Amino acid sequence: QVLDTKDLQVFKVTVNGQDAKFAFGEKHSFKGTPLEITLPFELRRGQEAIVEISFESSPKSSALQWFTPEQTSGKKHPFLFSQCQVEWINC
């Protein structure tokens, strides 16, 4: 599985609670860097896979926008927008 990244530091990746191997591909000047994730098991048709990535963003992570907990409706957790796609972040 390959995801797009831009100036992220990735510490750990799990899939359905199991540690997964990951590596960054070749960095592109404006597109960013692919994050290649190797699933720790073979995925069956219809099987759900929950991918959790522990990461740290940087000011150069231009494709990310954060809301503080105070800016969200529940006021409990921060919220991350990623290229117009929402990602739930539990901190």
Buried (B, 14 or more C-beta within 10 A) or exposed (E): BEBBBBBBEBEEBBBBEEEBEBEEEEEEEEEBBBBEBEBBEEEEEEEEEEBEBEBEBEEEBEBBEEBEEEEEEEEEBBBBEBEEEEEEEEE
